[in-house]
Amino acid sequence: MRKPAVGRSGGETVRTMIITRRAAGLMALGALPALAQGEAMRIVAAFPPGAALDGVARLLADGASRGTVERLRGTAVVDNRPGANGNIAAAQVARAPADGRTLLLAIDTTFSLNPHLYANPGFDFARDLGPVAIAGTFPLALLVNPASGITDLAGLAAAARARPLLYASGGNGSPGHLAMEALRASLGLPPAAFEHVPFRGNAEALTALIAGQVGVGFLAVGGGADFVRDGRLRGLAVSGTRRMAMLPEAPTVAELGQPGFDVRFAFVLVAPRGLPAEVRRDWAGLVAAVMAQPAARERLEGWGVDPEAGGPAEAAAWIAAAGERWGRIARDTGMRVG
């Protein structure tokens, strides 16, 4: 049987269908900017204002508001939700729509350690959230109060062998807590060699160290470099793979006879699970663009943050590797919060 000829009206119908489908595709691609113009995009920061993580969140929000990535152009704000090692912020974002308007910036330990630290962190990373980008990494500085008499890493190990050495951190499960336990294991010291004194945040731990309430701490540098320069603290080492511009005289732990020692943490941008792939790519592109800006890099250096960026795959790999490492540390030390 011969197929009926398609007349003029039939051809127009086909062309109309094709145009309609293309328009629908373009509308889908343009959905995020339309939403952003009607309602501000929100970066939930898992730390209080003034912290380095808050500073990075504000750089990203500013980049979005300036249209660094055209399809994300629109008002963007930072919503600080500190507490419970990032659990409060993560639980809130986990309940948000996966439309690209609400994202979370947190330290990787919120996703890599907290499942081992808390019986119920309030969210399930694999079920509720998805990685978007790495937005900077940072090492810690091993700082001592000069009154402790400790002048180098060997002296710290000797002091810890002689009697339990009190050390400060920003809280149970904080980067400083993890870094010191990793150092203890690397030095071959027993668990009782170091006694953990958790404080409410890095700034409070730094204050206690300066006051001599504790002898040592593995802390985020920030303003701590000024205290090293004026002699109130002594910088023994840094935890990353290279020396820090803020503390050029402090060698890496690896340089001091612990080869392979590398403890760094990442600021990770995540979104509710189900975020469309193209929107995820846009946000990852924004992070990369901001990290490459000279003005942003200068500010990051002042916070002790390396302008390292990576997309969803790199962020997922970082979280997975950190989860294996810190999960093992948590099990070996009995680290637990609730």
N, C-alpha and C positions, 0 to 999 in steps of 0.2 A: 504494500500500500504506500502511495506517495504521501510524504509529509505535507501538511497544508502550508502554503506560503505565509510568511510573516509580513503582514502589511505595515503600513506607515505607523498606525497606532500601536501595533505590537512592538515594533522596534523602539518606539519612544518609551514604551513601558519598561523594556529591558534596560534602556539607558537610564531611566529614572531610578530603577532598582539599584543599579551600580553606583550612581551618584549618592543615593541615600545611604548605602553601606559605607561608602568612603566618608561621608559626612559623619556617620555614627562613630567610625574609627577615630576621626579627628576630634570629635567631641570627647571621646574617652581619654585621648591623650591630653586634652586640654582641661580635664576635670579638676585637677589639683589647683591650678591657678584660679579657676572660678570659685572654688571653695575657699581658697585662701583670701580672696578679696572680700568675701562675706563674713569671714570669721578668722581671727588671728591664728596663725600656726603657733604651736606651743612646744617648747623644749623643756621637759621636766628634768631638773637637775637634782641629783641625789645627794648634794652637799649644800651647806648654807652659803649665803652670799659672802664673798671675800676669799673663798677657797679657789685653788687653781682650776678645779673642775667647773666651778661657776664661771670663771673667766673664759674658759674654752666654750662653754655653752653660750655665753654672750657674744663671742666672736662669730659663732655659727648663726645665731639669731640675727646679728647685724648683717652677715653675709646674705642671708635669705631676704631680709628687708631691702637690701640694696640691689637685689636682682642679680647676684653673682651667677646664679643659674636661672635663666630666664623663666623656665616653667615653674620655679618655686617663688617667683616674685610675689611679695605680699608681706603684710605685717607679721612679725614673729616676735614672741615674747619668751622670757625665761621664767619658769615656775619652780621655785626652790622647795623641795620636799625632802629634807634630810631625815635621817633616823634609821636605826636597825640595819646598818651596813648596806643601805640602799633598798631594803625590802619594801619600805613604805612607798617609795617612788615607783618601784617596779610593779608592785601590786596595782597601783593606780593606773599606770599605762597599760597594763595587761587587760584592763577592762575597757579601754578606750576603743573607738571604731578604728579599723585599719584603713584609714582614708588618707594618710600622709600628713594630717594636721597635728597629730600628737606623737612625739617621740621622747625617748628617755636617753639621757647621757649619764652614765655611771661608770665606776671603776669596774674592771673585769671581774673582780672578786665577788661582786653581787651575783654573778651567774656561775662563776667557776668554784667558789668556796661555799657560798651560803647554803646550797643544797646539802652540804656535809656538816654545816655548822648549826643549822636550825632544823628542828623537827618539822616545822611548818612555816616556811618563809612567806607564805601568802600568795605565791605564784608558782607556776611550773614553767621554767624557761622553754623547754622543748615544745610544750603545748601552747603557751600564751604569747611568746615573744619571738622575734626573729632578728638576727644581727644585720646591721646596715653598714657600719663603717668603724674603723679605728680612727680616733680623733686625737692623736698624740699619745706618747708613752713617757714614762718617767722612772728614773731610778731613785734610790734613797741614799741618804748620807749617814754613815756611822759616826755619831757625835758623842763626845764624852765631856763631862765637866772636868776642868783641869785639876780641881781639888781631889779627884779620884786617884791621881798619880799615874793613870794609864796614858802612855804616850804612843803606843802602836798596837797592832793587832796581836802580836805575840804577847805583849803585856796584858792585853784584855783576856786572852786565853788563860794565861797564868793566874790572873786574879780570880777568874771564874772557877778554876780548879781548886784554888785555896779556900774559897767560900762562895756561896751563892751570890751572884751579881744581880742587883736590881736593875731592870731596864724598863724604860717608858715606851709606850706606843699610844696611838690614837684610839685604842679600844680593842676588845676581843675580836679577832678576825681581821683586824686592820692590816694594811700593807706592812707596817712596822713590826707587828706581831709575827707575821709570816716570814719576813726577811730575817728576823733574829733567830727564829727556829731553824730556818734554812742554814744560817751561818753556824749555829750550834752543831747541827748535823755535819756540816762540812768540816768543822774543826775536830770532830770526833769527841765532843763533850757530852756528858750524860744530861738527861733532862733537868736534873736538879741544879745544874751549873748556873742556869739563868732563872731568875724569878721575875715573872711578868707583872708589871704594874700598869694596868690599862687606864687611860684618861679619856675624857670626852673630846676627842679630836686632836689633830696634830698640833695645833697652837697651844693647847693646854699642856700637852706632853712636853713641848719645847720649853714652856715656862717652868715646869717642874724640873727639867734638866738643868736649866740655867740657875735655878734656886738651890740645886744640890740635893733635892729630895730623892733623886735617883742618880746613878752614876753614868748611865749610857742609854742611848736610844738610836734605833735605825729609823730616821724620820725623813719626810719629804722636806726638801731644802727650803724653798721659799725664802722667807726672811732669815732663816737660820744661817745663811752665808755671812750676813752682816755680823752676827754674834761670833762667828769664827774669826772674822777679820779683826774685831775689836778685842779678841782674847778671852771672851766669856765662855766660849766653847772651843773644843779642839776637834778638828775633822780628821778621823783616822782613815777612812776609806769611803768609796762609793760602790753601790751594789751592781751597777751596770757593766757594760763591756768596754766603756771608754771613760776617761776623766771628764768631769763637768767643767764648763767654762766658768761657772760660779765658784767652784772650788778647785782651781787648777793644781794645787799642791797635794790634794788628796788622791792617792792612787786607787785603782780598782782593787777589789778583794782578790781578783785573779792575779794581779801583779804581786800581791803579798803572799804568794805561795799556795793559793787555792784555785788551781787551773779549772776553767769551765764554770766558775761561779758567775751566775748571771741572774739577777733578780730585778726584773722591771715589771711595771704594771701599765695597763692601757686604759685610756678613756674610751669607752665603747658606746656608740650610738645604736640604739635598738628601737624597734617599732612593734606595735601589736602584730601578732601572727596573721598572715594573710595580706600584708601590704603588697599591692601590685608591683611586679618586677621593675616596670619602667619608673615608678615613683621611687623605689629603693635605689635605682641607679642614679636618679636625680639628686637624692640626698647624699649619696656617696660622692658624687661629683662635686657637690657643694663643699663637703669636708675637704676633699683634695685641693680644691681651688683656694679655700681659706688658709689651709696649711702652707700653701705655696706663696702667699702674699708676704712681702718683706716686712711690712708693719706688724702683721700677726706673728711672724717668726720672732721678731724682736721682743714682743710681749711674752711669748711662750718661753723664750730663753730666760726672761726675768722671773718666771714662775718655776723654773727648773724642769720644763717640759720640752721634750724633743718633738718637733713637728712631723712626726711619722703618721702617714695616712695609709689606709687600706680599705678595700671594698667589702662587700658581704662575705666573700669566701675567706679573705684574710682575717676578718673579725671572728668568723666561726672557728677557724683553725686556732686562733689565739685562745679563745675561750675553752676549746677542747683540750689543748695542751696544758693550760693553767689548771683546768679541772682535775686532770690526772695528777699534776704535781701537788696542788694544795689539798686535794682529797687525801693523798698519801700522808702529807704532813699532819692533817687534822686527825687521821686515824692513829698515827704513830704517837701523837702527843695527847690524845684524848681531848682535843680542842672541841668545845661544844658550848653553845649559848642557851638553847632551849629546844 
